[in-house]
Amino acid sequence: LASVVVYVNGAVLERQILNASFFDGNVIWSTNSLADGNYIIAVRAWDSSGNTETTVGIALRVWNNRPRVIWVPDDYRTIQGAINASRDGDTVRVRAGTYHEGLRLMGKNIWLESEEGPEITIINAETWAHGIAIRDNEIKVTIRGFKISSLFAGIAISDGAIAMIYNCIIKKNWSINGIMVQGRGAFIYNCIVDSTDYGVWSFYVYGCLFNSIILNCNTAYREQNGYNNWILLGWNLYWNNVTNFVGAEPSEGDIFENPLFENDSYLLNINSPAINTGKPDIFDRDGSRSDIGIFGGPYAY
């Protein structure tokens, strides 16, 4: 052989000029420059006399960045360290415990979740402005199963980010916002916001707030006046708030009764009005109509 050309979907990937010592074990073509996906690979070769031959096209799946599960604290001592080491598609999974840190998610589409649920997996960010700050254009992240406290906002979503939030608790008496959404999107399911100034504060945003409990807040839900909002509300329980709505109105399925928690937990008493009264097309893991609160919905623990 004198030279070889590798084609990917008809375009040249690489050219190799070979010498007399060439053998098929000493040349490797890397797919690192290719995006993940399906390709047709073909190889054309020439010998020193000008004879040529081309292979039949071979279907090849490139998967350079296979999603990983990164464990905290097994793989990284801190949650932020695991986030920094992650890449698109990864899951950062956090074992039970209290983590004294404020988190920033930027530029990565990841799934951040606790292993055992929000009542025993706590992000204590009381010396940080935000418990979890999600800031970047065009990223989409998922947050599931944490209890979060902070100085300003438990979860702050801004600068074009989109976040899916499942089965989280945001609680702190001096936190100004439970969940603050500015300038893109948030989809909030089966969360509890307890004892904040504003439970959920949205402006210039789209998304939804379903199956959640907001209680003991100054204002449960504030939709900023003068901005375009497309937040869909419904099937939430509001209790013991000074004001339930600013810039919005009650929606289908809303409940304004005591949720009847068991003892000092957020577990629902068997007589709770939140049992089997969530959004009708969202189901619990046992197939029944979803409960409102952190123990309801398909992602409950």
MIDOSE-1310 file (N, C-alpha, C; in nm, 2 decimals, decimal comma, always signed):
residues 301
lasv	+0,08/-0,12/+0,00/+0,00/+0,00/+0,00/+0,09/+0,12/+0,00; +0,04/+0,23/-0,07/+0,11/+0,35/-0,08/+0,03/+0,46/-0,01; -0,10/+0,46/-0,02/-0,18/+0,56/+0,05/-0,32/+0,51/+0,07; -0,39/+0,57/+0,17/-0,52/+0,53/+0,21/-0,60/+0,66/+0,24
vvyv	-0,73/+0,66/+0,20/-0,82/+0,77/+0,23/-0,94/+0,71/+0,30; -0,98/+0,77/+0,42/-1,10/+0,73/+0,49/-1,21/+0,83/+0,46; -1,33/+0,78/+0,42/-1,44/+0,87/+0,39/-1,55/+0,84/+0,50; -1,61/+0,95/+0,54/-1,72/+0,95/+0,63/-1,84/+1,02/+0,57
ngav	-1,95/+0,94/+0,54/-2,06/+1,00/+0,47/-2,02/+1,07/+0,34; -1,92/+1,01/+0,27/-1,88/+1,07/+0,14/-1,77/+1,17/+0,15; -1,74/+1,23/+0,27/-1,64/+1,33/+0,29/-1,51/+1,27/+0,34; -1,40/+1,33/+0,31/-1,27/+1,28/+0,36/-1,26/+1,30/+0,51
lerq	-1,23/+1,20/+0,58/-1,20/+1,21/+0,72/-1,05/+1,23/+0,74; -0,97/+1,14/+0,67/-0,83/+1,14/+0,69/-0,76/+1,08/+0,57; -0,64/+1,13/+0,55/-0,55/+1,07/+0,45/-0,42/+1,02/+0,51; -0,38/+0,90/+0,47/-0,25/+0,85/+0,52/-0,16/+0,81/+0,40
ilna	-0,04/+0,87/+0,41/+0,06/+0,83/+0,31/+0,15/+0,73/+0,38; +0,16/+0,61/+0,32/+0,22/+0,50/+0,39/+0,36/+0,47/+0,33; +0,43/+0,39/+0,40/+0,57/+0,35/+0,35/+0,58/+0,20/+0,36; +0,70/+0,15/+0,32/+0,71/+0,01/+0,31/+0,69/-0,07/+0,44
sffd	+0,71/+0,00/+0,55/+0,69/-0,07/+0,68/+0,55/-0,07/+0,73; +0,46/-0,02/+0,64/+0,32/-0,02/+0,68/+0,26/-0,16/+0,71; +0,19/-0,17/+0,81/+0,10/-0,29/+0,83/-0,02/-0,24/+0,91; -0,13/-0,32/+0,90/-0,26/-0,27/+0,94/-0,27/-0,25/+1,09
gnvi	-0,17/-0,28/+1,17/-0,18/-0,26/+1,31/-0,13/-0,12/+1,36; -0,06/-0,05/+1,27/+0,00/+0,07/+1,31/-0,07/+0,20/+1,27; -0,19/+0,19/+1,21/-0,26/+0,31/+1,18/-0,40/+0,30/+1,24; -0,44/+0,41/+1,32/-0,57/+0,42/+1,38/-0,63/+0,55/+1,34
wstn	-0,76/+0,54/+1,29/-0,83/+0,66/+1,26/-0,92/+0,69/+1,38; -0,91/+0,81/+1,43/-0,99/+0,86/+1,54/-1,12/+0,92/+1,50; -1,23/+0,89/+1,58/-1,36/+0,95/+1,56/-1,39/+1,07/+1,66; -1,28/+1,11/+1,73/-1,30/+1,21/+1,83/-1,36/+1,34/+1,78
slad	-1,34/+1,37/+1,65/-1,38/+1,50/+1,60/-1,53/+1,49/+1,55; -1,59/+1,37/+1,55/-1,72/+1,35/+1,50/-1,83/+1,36/+1,62; -1,94/+1,42/+1,59/-2,05/+1,42/+1,68/-2,11/+1,28/+1,69; -2,16/+1,25/+1,81/-2,23/+1,12/+1,83/-2,34/+1,10/+1,72
gnyi	-2,35/+0,98/+1,67/-2,45/+0,96/+1,57/-2,41/+0,84/+1,48; -2,48/+0,82/+1,37/-2,46/+0,71/+1,28/-2,39/+0,76/+1,15; -2,30/+0,68/+1,10/-2,22/+0,72/+0,99/-2,20/+0,60/+0,89; -2,17/+0,63/+0,77/-2,12/+0,53/+0,67/-1,97/+0,56/+0,65
iavr	-1,89/+0,46/+0,68/-1,75/+0,47/+0,66/-1,70/+0,39/+0,54; -1,62/+0,44/+0,46/-1,56/+0,37/+0,35/-1,41/+0,40/+0,34; -1,33/+0,31/+0,29/-1,18/+0,33/+0,28/-1,14/+0,30/+0,14; -1,06/+0,39/+0,08/-1,00/+0,36/-0,05/-0,85/+0,36/-0,04
awds	-0,79/+0,26/-0,11/-0,64/+0,24/-0,09/-0,58/+0,23/-0,23; -0,45/+0,28/-0,24/-0,37/+0,27/-0,36/-0,24/+0,20/-0,33; -0,19/+0,12/-0,42/-0,06/+0,06/-0,41/+0,04/+0,14/-0,49; +0,17/+0,10/-0,48/+0,27/+0,18/-0,55/+0,26/+0,18/-0,70
sgnt	+0,19/+0,08/-0,75/+0,17/+0,07/-0,90/+0,04/+0,15/-0,95; -0,03/+0,21/-0,86/-0,15/+0,28/-0,90/-0,28/+0,21/-0,89; -0,27/+0,08/-0,85/-0,39/+0,00/-0,84/-0,47/+0,05/-0,72; -0,60/+0,05/-0,73/-0,69/+0,11/-0,62/-0,81/+0,02/-0,60
ettv	-0,86/+0,02/-0,48/-0,97/-0,06/-0,43/-1,05/+0,02/-0,33; -1,18/+0,01/-0,33/-1,26/+0,08/-0,23/-1,35/-0,02/-0,16; -1,36/-0,01/-0,02/-1,44/-0,10/+0,05/-1,59/-0,07/+0,03; -1,67/-0,17/+0,06/-1,81/-0,15/+0,07/-1,84/-0,06/+0,19
gial	-1,93/+0,03/+0,18/-1,96/+0,12/+0,30/-2,00/+0,04/+0,42; -1,95/+0,08/+0,54/-1,98/+0,01/+0,66/-2,05/+0,11/+0,75; -2,16/+0,07/+0,81/-2,24/+0,15/+0,90/-2,17/+0,15/+1,04; -2,15/+0,27/+1,09/-2,07/+0,28/+1,22/-2,15/+0,38/+1,31
rvwn	-2,17/+0,34/+1,43/-2,23/+0,43/+1,53/-2,11/+0,49/+1,62; -2,10/+0,62/+1,62/-2,00/+0,69/+1,70/-2,07/+0,73/+1,83; -2,01/+0,69/+1,94/-2,06/+0,72/+2,07/-1,94/+0,76/+2,16; -1,88/+0,88/+2,13/-1,76/+0,93/+2,20/-1,79/+0,96/+2,35
nrpr	-1,91/+1,01/+2,37/-1,95/+1,07/+2,50/-2,06/+0,99/+2,57; -2,04/+0,87/+2,59/-2,14/+0,78/+2,66/-2,18/+0,84/+2,79; -2,31/+0,86/+2,82/-2,35/+0,92/+2,95/-2,30/+0,83/+3,06; -2,26/+0,90/+3,17/-2,20/+0,84/+3,29/-2,29/+0,87/+3,41
viwv	-2,27/+0,79/+3,52/-2,33/+0,83/+3,65/-2,21/+0,86/+3,74; -2,21/+0,98/+3,79/-2,10/+1,03/+3,87/-2,16/+1,04/+4,02; -2,10/+0,97/+4,11/-2,15/+0,96/+4,25/-2,08/+1,06/+4,34; -2,16/+1,12/+4,43/-2,11/+1,21/+4,53/-2,15/+1,15/+4,67
pddy	-2,05/+1,13/+4,76/-1,91/+1,17/+4,76/-1,81/+1,06/+4,71; -1,86/+0,95/+4,65/-1,77/+0,84/+4,61/-1,67/+0,89/+4,50; -1,71/+0,95/+4,40/-1,62/+0,99/+4,29/-1,57/+1,13/+4,31; -1,65/+1,22/+4,37/-1,61/+1,36/+4,40/-1,67/+1,39/+4,53
rtiq	-1,59/+1,46/+4,61/-1,63/+1,49/+4,75/-1,74/+1,58/+4,76; -1,74/+1,68/+4,66/-1,85/+1,78/+4,66/-1,94/+1,77/+4,54; -2,06/+1,82/+4,55/-2,15/+1,81/+4,44/-2,10/+1,90/+4,33; -2,05/+2,02/+4,36/-1,99/+2,11/+4,26/-1,88/+2,05/+4,19
gain	-1,79/+1,97/+4,26/-1,68/+1,90/+4,19/-1,73/+1,80/+4,09; -1,84/+1,73/+4,12/-1,90/+1,64/+4,03/-1,96/+1,71/+3,91; -2,03/+1,82/+3,93/-2,09/+1,90/+3,82/-1,98/+1,95/+3,73; -1,87/+2,00/+3,79/-1,76/+2,05/+3,70/-1,70/+1,94/+3,62
asrd	-1,70/+1,81/+3,67/-1,64/+1,70/+3,59/-1,73/+1,64/+3,49; -1,86/+1,68/+3,50/-1,96/+1,61/+3,42/-1,96/+1,67/+3,27; -2,03/+1,60/+3,18/-2,05/+1,65/+3,05/-2,19/+1,62/+3,01; -2,23/+1,67/+2,89/-2,37/+1,66/+2,85/-2,42/+1,51/+2,86
gdtv	-2,53/+1,49/+2,91/-2,59/+1,36/+2,92/-2,56/+1,29/+3,05; -2,47/+1,33/+3,13/-2,43/+1,26/+3,25/-2,54/+1,28/+3,36; -2,54/+1,19/+3,46/-2,61/+1,20/+3,58/-2,52/+1,22/+3,70; -2,54/+1,32/+3,78/-2,47/+1,34/+3,90/-2,57/+1,29/+4,01
rvra	-2,53/+1,19/+4,08/-2,62/+1,13/+4,18/-2,55/+1,14/+4,32; -2,63/+1,19/+4,41/-2,58/+1,24/+4,54/-2,64/+1,15/+4,65; -2,55/+1,09/+4,73/-2,59/+1,01/+4,85/-2,65/+1,10/+4,96; -2,72/+1,04/+5,05/-2,78/+1,11/+5,16/-2,68/+1,18/+5,24
gtyh	-2,72/+1,30/+5,30/-2,63/+1,38/+5,38/-2,66/+1,52/+5,36; -2,58/+1,60/+5,43/-2,59/+1,75/+5,43/-2,47/+1,80/+5,36; -2,49/+1,88/+5,26/-2,38/+1,94/+5,17/-2,38/+2,09/+5,19; -2,27/+2,14/+5,25/-2,26/+2,29/+5,27/-2,20/+2,35/+5,15
eglr	-2,28/+2,38/+5,05/-2,23/+2,44/+4,93/-2,34/+2,50/+4,85; -2,31/+2,61/+4,77/-2,40/+2,66/+4,67/-2,36/+2,62/+4,54; -2,45/+2,57/+4,45/-2,41/+2,51/+4,32/-2,44/+2,60/+4,21; -2,36/+2,59/+4,10/-2,37/+2,66/+3,98/-2,37/+2,56/+3,86
lmgk	-2,47/+2,56/+3,78/-2,48/+2,48/+3,66/-2,48/+2,57/+3,54; -2,37/+2,55/+3,46/-2,36/+2,64/+3,34/-2,30/+2,56/+3,23; -2,36/+2,56/+3,11/-2,31/+2,51/+2,99/-2,32/+2,36/+2,97; -2,39/+2,29/+3,06/-2,40/+2,14/+3,05/-2,55/+2,10/+3,07
niwl	-2,59/+2,00/+2,99/-2,72/+1,94/+3,00/-2,71/+1,81/+3,08; -2,73/+1,82/+3,21/-2,71/+1,71/+3,30/-2,84/+1,68/+3,38; -2,84/+1,57/+3,45/-2,94/+1,53/+3,54/-2,88/+1,53/+3,68; -2,92/+1,61/+3,78/-2,87/+1,62/+3,91/-2,98/+1,57/+4,01
esee	-2,95/+1,46/+4,08/-3,05/+1,40/+4,16/-2,99/+1,34/+4,29; -3,07/+1,33/+4,39/-3,03/+1,25/+4,51/-3,06/+1,11/+4,50; -2,99/+1,03/+4,57/-3,02/+0,88/+4,57/-3,14/+0,84/+4,65; -3,17/+0,91/+4,76/-3,27/+0,86/+4,85/-3,38/+0,97/+4,88
gpei	-3,38/+1,08/+4,82/-3,49/+1,17/+4,84/-3,46/+1,30/+4,92; -3,55/+1,40/+4,91/-3,52/+1,53/+4,97/-3,52/+1,54/+5,12; -3,58/+1,45/+5,19/-3,59/+1,47/+5,33/-3,45/+1,43/+5,40; -3,37/+1,36/+5,33/-3,24/+1,32/+5,39/-3,12/+1,36/+5,30
tiin	-3,14/+1,44/+5,20/-3,04/+1,49/+5,11/-3,05/+1,64/+5,10; -2,96/+1,71/+5,17/-2,98/+1,85/+5,20/-2,87/+1,93/+5,14; -2,90/+2,04/+5,06/-2,80/+2,14/+5,02/-2,82/+2,26/+5,11; -2,73/+2,28/+5,20/-2,73/+2,39/+5,29/-2,64/+2,50/+5,24
aetw	-2,71/+2,60/+5,17/-2,63/+2,71/+5,11/-2,66/+2,84/+5,18; -2,67/+2,83/+5,31/-2,71/+2,95/+5,39/-2,60/+3,06/+5,39; -2,48/+3,03/+5,34/-2,39/+3,14/+5,33/-2,37/+3,18/+5,18; -2,45/+3,12/+5,09/-2,45/+3,15/+4,95/-2,58/+3,22/+4,91
ahgi	-2,57/+3,29/+4,80/-2,70/+3,36/+4,75/-2,80/+3,26/+4,71; -2,76/+3,16/+4,63/-2,85/+3,06/+4,58/-2,81/+2,92/+4,62; -2,91/+2,84/+4,64/-2,88/+2,70/+4,66/-2,83/+2,63/+4,53; -2,91/+2,65/+4,42/-2,87/+2,60/+4,29/-2,89/+2,72/+4,19
aird	-2,79/+2,76/+4,13/-2,80/+2,87/+4,02/-2,78/+2,81/+3,89; -2,88/+2,82/+3,80/-2,88/+2,76/+3,67/-2,88/+2,87/+3,57; -2,76/+2,90/+3,51/-2,74/+3,02/+3,43/-2,67/+2,99/+3,30; -2,74/+2,99/+3,19/-2,67/+2,97/+3,06/-2,78/+2,96/+2,95
neik	-2,75/+3,01/+2,84/-2,84/+3,00/+2,73/-2,85/+2,86/+2,67; -2,97/+2,82/+2,64/-2,99/+2,69/+2,57/-2,95/+2,57/+2,64; -2,93/+2,57/+2,78/-2,90/+2,44/+2,85/-3,03/+2,39/+2,91; -3,04/+2,26/+2,93/-3,16/+2,20/+2,99/-3,11/+2,11/+3,09
vtir	-3,15/+2,13/+3,22/-3,10/+2,05/+3,33/-3,22/+2,00/+3,40; -3,20/+1,89/+3,48/-3,30/+1,83/+3,56/-3,25/+1,82/+3,71; -3,33/+1,87/+3,80/-3,30/+1,87/+3,94/-3,41/+1,78/+4,01; -3,36/+1,68/+4,09/-3,46/+1,59/+4,15/-3,42/+1,55/+4,29
gfki	-3,50/+1,57/+4,39/-3,49/+1,51/+4,52/-3,39/+1,57/+4,62; -3,40/+1,71/+4,63/-3,31/+1,77/+4,73/-3,40/+1,86/+4,82; -3,35/+1,88/+4,94/-3,40/+1,99/+5,03/-3,29/+2,10/+5,02; -3,34/+2,22/+5,00/-3,25/+2,33/+4,97/-3,28/+2,45/+5,06
sslf	-3,18/+2,51/+5,11/-3,19/+2,64/+5,18/-3,08/+2,73/+5,14; -3,10/+2,86/+5,14/-3,00/+2,96/+5,09/-3,04/+3,09/+5,15; -2,95/+3,19/+5,11/-2,98/+3,33/+5,15/-3,08/+3,40/+5,07; -3,08/+3,37/+4,94/-3,17/+3,45/+4,85/-3,27/+3,36/+4,77
agia	-3,23/+3,27/+4,69/-3,32/+3,18/+4,62/-3,27/+3,03/+4,64; -3,37/+2,95/+4,67/-3,33/+2,81/+4,67/-3,29/+2,76/+4,54; -3,36/+2,78/+4,43/-3,33/+2,75/+4,29/-3,35/+2,88/+4,21; -3,25/+2,92/+4,14/-3,25/+3,04/+4,06/-3,22/+3,00/+3,91
isdg	-3,31/+3,03/+3,82/-3,30/+2,99/+3,68/-3,30/+3,12/+3,60; -3,20/+3,14/+3,52/-3,19/+3,27/+3,44/-3,10/+3,25/+3,32; -3,09/+3,36/+3,24/-3,01/+3,37/+3,13/-3,03/+3,26/+3,02; -3,16/+3,23/+3,00/-3,20/+3,14/+2,89/-3,20/+2,99/+2,93
aiam	-3,17/+2,96/+3,05/-3,17/+2,82/+3,09/-3,31/+2,76/+3,10; -3,32/+2,63/+3,08/-3,44/+2,55/+3,10/-3,42/+2,45/+3,21; -3,51/+2,44/+3,31/-3,49/+2,34/+3,42/-3,62/+2,26/+3,44; -3,60/+2,13/+3,46/-3,70/+2,05/+3,51/-3,68/+2,02/+3,66
iync	-3,77/+2,05/+3,74/-3,75/+2,03/+3,89/-3,86/+1,94/+3,94; -3,81/+1,83/+4,00/-3,90/+1,73/+4,05/-3,87/+1,70/+4,20; -3,98/+1,69/+4,28/-3,97/+1,64/+4,42/-3,86/+1,70/+4,50; -3,86/+1,83/+4,50/-3,77/+1,91/+4,58/-3,84/+1,98/+4,69
iikk	-3,77/+2,01/+4,80/-3,81/+2,09/+4,91/-3,73/+2,22/+4,92; -3,79/+2,33/+4,92/-3,72/+2,46/+4,94/-3,77/+2,52/+5,07; -3,69/+2,54/+5,17/-3,74/+2,59/+5,30/-3,63/+2,67/+5,37; -3,66/+2,79/+5,40/-3,58/+2,88/+5,49/-3,66/+3,00/+5,52
nwsi	-3,66/+3,04/+5,64/-3,74/+3,16/+5,68/-3,69/+3,29/+5,62; -3,56/+3,30/+5,60/-3,51/+3,43/+5,55/-3,47/+3,42/+5,40; -3,50/+3,31/+5,34/-3,48/+3,31/+5,19/-3,59/+3,39/+5,12; -3,55/+3,48/+5,03/-3,64/+3,57/+4,96/-3,73/+3,49/+4,87
ngim	-3,67/+3,40/+4,79/-3,74/+3,33/+4,69/-3,72/+3,18/+4,71; -3,83/+3,10/+4,69/-3,81/+2,96/+4,69/-3,75/+2,92/+4,56; -3,83/+2,94/+4,45/-3,78/+2,92/+4,31/-3,80/+3,05/+4,23; -3,69/+3,10/+4,18/-3,70/+3,22/+4,10/-3,66/+3,19/+3,95
vqgr	-3,75/+3,23/+3,86/-3,73/+3,19/+3,72/-3,73/+3,32/+3,64; -3,63/+3,35/+3,56/-3,62/+3,47/+3,48/-3,57/+3,44/+3,34; -3,65/+3,46/+3,24/-3,60/+3,47/+3,11/-3,58/+3,34/+3,03; -3,65/+3,23/+3,06/-3,66/+3,11/+2,98/-3,76/+3,02/+3,02
gafi	-3,73/+2,91/+3,10/-3,83/+2,82/+3,12/-3,80/+2,73/+3,25; -3,91/+2,70/+3,32/-3,91/+2,61/+3,43/-4,03/+2,52/+3,44; -4,01/+2,39/+3,46/-4,12/+2,29/+3,47/-4,11/+2,23/+3,60; -4,20/+2,27/+3,69/-4,19/+2,23/+3,83/-4,30/+2,14/+3,87
ynci	-4,26/+2,02/+3,92/-4,36/+1,91/+3,96/-4,33/+1,86/+4,10; -4,44/+1,85/+4,17/-4,43/+1,78/+4,30/-4,33/+1,83/+4,40; -4,32/+1,96/+4,41/-4,23/+2,02/+4,50/-4,30/+2,08/+4,62; -4,22/+2,12/+4,72/-4,28/+2,19/+4,84/-4,19/+2,31/+4,86
vdst	-4,26/+2,43/+4,88/-4,19/+2,55/+4,91/-4,25/+2,59/+5,04; -4,17/+2,61/+5,15/-4,21/+2,63/+5,28/-4,14/+2,75/+5,34; -4,21/+2,85/+5,39/-4,15/+2,96/+5,48/-4,05/+3,04/+5,40; -4,08/+3,09/+5,28/-4,00/+3,19/+5,21/-4,08/+3,31/+5,19
dygv	-4,02/+3,42/+5,14/-4,09/+3,54/+5,11/-4,18/+3,52/+4,99; -4,12/+3,49/+4,87/-4,20/+3,45/+4,76/-4,18/+3,30/+4,74; -4,28/+3,22/+4,72/-4,27/+3,08/+4,70/-4,21/+3,05/+4,56; -4,28/+3,10/+4,46/-4,23/+3,09/+4,32/-4,25/+3,23/+4,26
wsfy	-4,14/+3,28/+4,20/-4,14/+3,42/+4,14/-4,10/+3,40/+3,99; -4,18/+3,43/+3,90/-4,15/+3,42/+3,76/-4,17/+3,55/+3,68; -4,08/+3,57/+3,58/-4,09/+3,68/+3,49/-4,02/+3,65/+3,36; -4,10/+3,68/+3,25/-4,05/+3,66/+3,12/-4,01/+3,51/+3,10
vygc	-4,10/+3,42/+3,12/-4,07/+3,28/+3,13/-4,19/+3,19/+3,08; -4,16/+3,07/+3,04/-4,27/+2,97/+3,02/-4,24/+2,85/+3,10; -4,34/+2,76/+3,11/-4,32/+2,64/+3,18/-4,45/+2,60/+3,25; -4,44/+2,54/+3,37/-4,55/+2,50/+3,45/-4,52/+2,48/+3,59
lfns	-4,62/+2,49/+3,68/-4,61/+2,46/+3,82/-4,73/+2,37/+3,85; -4,70/+2,24/+3,87/-4,81/+2,14/+3,90/-4,78/+2,06/+4,02; -4,88/+2,02/+4,09/-4,87/+1,91/+4,19/-4,78/+1,95/+4,31; -4,77/+2,08/+4,33/-4,68/+2,13/+4,44/-4,76/+2,19/+4,55
iiln	-4,69/+2,20/+4,67/-4,75/+2,26/+4,79/-4,66/+2,38/+4,82; -4,73/+2,49/+4,84/-4,66/+2,62/+4,88/-4,73/+2,67/+5,01; -4,66/+2,68/+5,12/-4,72/+2,71/+5,25/-4,63/+2,80/+5,33; -4,69/+2,88/+5,42/-4,62/+2,96/+5,51/-4,53/+3,07/+5,45
cnta	-4,57/+3,11/+5,33/-4,49/+3,22/+5,26/-4,57/+3,35/+5,27; -4,49/+3,46/+5,25/-4,56/+3,59/+5,23/-4,65/+3,59/+5,11; -4,59/+3,55/+5,00/-4,66/+3,54/+4,87/-4,63/+3,40/+4,81; -4,73/+3,32/+4,78/-4,71/+3,19/+4,73/-4,65/+3,19/+4,59
yreq	-4,72/+3,26/+4,50/-4,68/+3,27/+4,36/-4,69/+3,41/+4,31; -4,58/+3,46/+4,26/-4,58/+3,60/+4,20/-4,54/+3,59/+4,05; -4,63/+3,64/+3,97/-4,60/+3,66/+3,83/-4,57/+3,81/+3,80; -4,45/+3,84/+3,77/-4,41/+3,98/+3,76/-4,49/+4,05/+3,66
ngyn	-4,56/+4,16/+3,70/-4,64/+4,24/+3,62/-4,55/+4,31/+3,51; -4,60/+4,33/+3,39/-4,53/+4,40/+3,29/-4,44/+4,32/+3,21; -4,44/+4,19/+3,23/-4,36/+4,09/+3,15/-4,45/+3,98/+3,10; -4,40/+3,93/+2,99/-4,48/+3,81/+2,93/-4,45/+3,69/+3,00
nwil	-4,55/+3,62/+3,05/-4,54/+3,50/+3,12/-4,63/+3,39/+3,06; -4,58/+3,27/+3,05/-4,65/+3,16/+3,00/-4,64/+3,04/+3,09; -4,64/+3,07/+3,22/-4,64/+2,96/+3,32/-4,78/+2,90/+3,33; -4,80/+2,77/+3,31/-4,92/+2,70/+3,34/-4,93/+2,66/+3,48
lgwn	-5,04/+2,70/+3,55/-5,06/+2,67/+3,69/-5,18/+2,57/+3,70; -5,17/+2,49/+3,81/-5,29/+2,40/+3,83/-5,25/+2,29/+3,93; -5,36/+2,24/+4,00/-5,35/+2,13/+4,08/-5,23/+2,14/+4,19; -5,23/+2,26/+4,25/-5,13/+2,29/+4,35/-5,21/+2,32/+4,48
lywn	-5,15/+2,30/+4,60/-5,21/+2,32/+4,73/-5,14/+2,44/+4,79; -5,22/+2,54/+4,83/-5,17/+2,66/+4,90/-5,23/+2,67/+5,04; -5,14/+2,69/+5,14/-5,19/+2,69/+5,27/-5,11/+2,79/+5,36; -5,18/+2,87/+5,44/-5,12/+2,96/+5,54/-5,02/+3,06/+5,48
nvtn	-5,05/+3,10/+5,36/-4,97/+3,21/+5,30/-5,04/+3,34/+5,33; -4,96/+3,45/+5,35/-5,02/+3,58/+5,37/-5,10/+3,61/+5,24; -5,04/+3,60/+5,12/-5,11/+3,62/+4,99/-5,08/+3,50/+4,91; -5,18/+3,44/+4,84/-5,15/+3,33/+4,75/-5,10/+3,37/+4,61
fvga	-5,16/+3,48/+4,56/-5,12/+3,51/+4,42/-5,10/+3,67/+4,41; -5,00/+3,70/+4,33/-4,98/+3,84/+4,28/-4,96/+3,83/+4,13; -5,04/+3,89/+4,05/-5,03/+3,88/+3,91/-5,08/+3,76/+3,85; -5,15/+3,68/+3,92/-5,21/+3,55/+3,87/-5,34/+3,52/+3,95
epse	-5,41/+3,42/+3,91/-5,53/+3,38/+3,97/-5,53/+3,23/+4,00; -5,62/+3,19/+4,09/-5,63/+3,04/+4,11/-5,66/+2,97/+3,98; -5,62/+2,84/+3,97/-5,63/+2,76/+3,85/-5,70/+2,63/+3,88; -5,73/+2,56/+3,77/-5,80/+2,43/+3,79/-5,73/+2,34/+3,88
gdif	-5,81/+2,28/+3,97/-5,75/+2,18/+4,06/-5,68/+2,23/+4,18; -5,67/+2,36/+4,20/-5,61/+2,42/+4,32/-5,68/+2,39/+4,45; -5,61/+2,37/+4,56/-5,66/+2,34/+4,69/-5,61/+2,44/+4,79; -5,70/+2,48/+4,87/-5,66/+2,58/+4,98/-5,70/+2,53/+5,11
enpl	-5,64/+2,42/+5,15/-5,67/+2,35/+5,27/-5,54/+2,31/+5,34; -5,54/+2,28/+5,47/-5,43/+2,22/+5,54/-5,39/+2,09/+5,48; -5,26/+2,07/+5,44/-5,22/+1,95/+5,37/-5,22/+1,83/+5,47; -5,22/+1,85/+5,60/-5,22/+1,74/+5,70/-5,10/+1,65/+5,68
fend	-4,98/+1,71/+5,72/-4,86/+1,63/+5,72/-4,86/+1,54/+5,84; -4,78/+1,43/+5,84/-4,76/+1,35/+5,95/-4,64/+1,40/+6,04; -4,67/+1,43/+6,16/-4,57/+1,47/+6,26/-4,49/+1,59/+6,20; -4,36/+1,58/+6,20/-4,27/+1,69/+6,16/-4,22/+1,66/+6,02
syll	-4,28/+1,57/+5,94/-4,23/+1,54/+5,81/-4,33/+1,60/+5,71; -4,30/+1,58/+5,58/-4,39/+1,62/+5,47/-4,47/+1,50/+5,42; -4,47/+1,39/+5,49/-4,55/+1,28/+5,45/-4,70/+1,31/+5,48; -4,78/+1,27/+5,38/-4,92/+1,31/+5,39/-5,00/+1,21/+5,48
nins	-5,08/+1,27/+5,57/-5,18/+1,19/+5,65/-5,28/+1,12/+5,55; -5,33/+1,01/+5,60/-5,43/+0,94/+5,51/-5,55/+1,02/+5,48; -5,58/+1,12/+5,56/-5,69/+1,21/+5,54/-5,65/+1,34/+5,46; -5,53/+1,35/+5,41/-5,49/+1,47/+5,35/-5,56/+1,50/+5,22
pain	-5,60/+1,62/+5,20/-5,67/+1,66/+5,07/-5,58/+1,65/+4,95; -5,45/+1,63/+4,97/-5,35/+1,62/+4,86/-5,33/+1,49/+4,80; -5,40/+1,39/+4,86/-5,38/+1,25/+4,82/-5,48/+1,23/+4,69; -5,42/+1,18/+4,59/-5,49/+1,15/+4,46/-5,57/+1,26/+4,40
tgkp	-5,51/+1,39/+4,42/-5,58/+1,50/+4,37/-5,49/+1,59/+4,28; -5,38/+1,53/+4,24/-5,29/+1,60/+4,15/-5,34/+1,60/+4,01; -5,26/+1,65/+3,92/-5,30/+1,67/+3,78/-5,34/+1,53/+3,72; -5,46/+1,52/+3,66/-5,52/+1,39/+3,63/-5,43/+1,30/+3,53
difd	-5,35/+1,36/+3,45/-5,27/+1,29/+3,36/-5,13/+1,26/+3,41; -5,10/+1,29/+3,54/-4,98/+1,26/+3,60/-5,00/+1,15/+3,70; -4,92/+1,04/+3,70/-4,95/+0,93/+3,79/-4,84/+0,90/+3,88; -4,88/+0,84/+4,00/-4,78/+0,80/+4,09/-4,71/+0,67/+4,04
rdgs	-4,61/+0,62/+4,11/-4,54/+0,51/+4,06/-4,62/+0,38/+4,07; -4,73/+0,38/+4,15/-4,82/+0,26/+4,16/-4,93/+0,27/+4,06; -4,93/+0,37/+3,97/-5,03/+0,38/+3,86/-5,15/+0,46/+3,90; -5,17/+0,50/+4,03/-5,28/+0,58/+4,07/-5,26/+0,73/+4,03
rsdi	-5,37/+0,80/+4,04/-5,36/+0,95/+4,01/-5,26/+1,01/+4,11; -5,18/+1,10/+4,07/-5,07/+1,15/+4,15/-5,12/+1,22/+4,27; -5,04/+1,21/+4,38/-5,06/+1,29/+4,50/-4,99/+1,43/+4,47; -5,04/+1,53/+4,55/-4,97/+1,66/+4,55/-4,86/+1,66/+4,65
gifg	-4,74/+1,71/+4,62/-4,63/+1,71/+4,72/-4,52/+1,62/+4,68; -4,42/+1,61/+4,76/-4,29/+1,54/+4,72/-4,30/+1,39/+4,71; -4,41/+1,33/+4,77/-4,42/+1,19/+4,76/-4,51/+1,14/+4,64; -4,55/+1,24/+4,56/-4,63/+1,21/+4,44/-4,56/+1,22/+4,31
gpya	-4,62/+1,17/+4,20/-4,56/+1,18/+4,07/-4,46/+1,06/+4,04; -4,43/+1,05/+3,91/-4,35/+0,93/+3,87/-4,21/+0,93/+3,91; -4,16/+1,05/+3,96/-4,02/+1,05/+4,01/-4,00/+1,06/+4,16; -4,11/+1,03/+4,23/-4,10/+1,03/+4,38/-4,02/+0,91/+4,42
y	-3,97/+0,93/+4,55/-3,88/+0,82/+4,61/-3,96/+0,73/+4,69
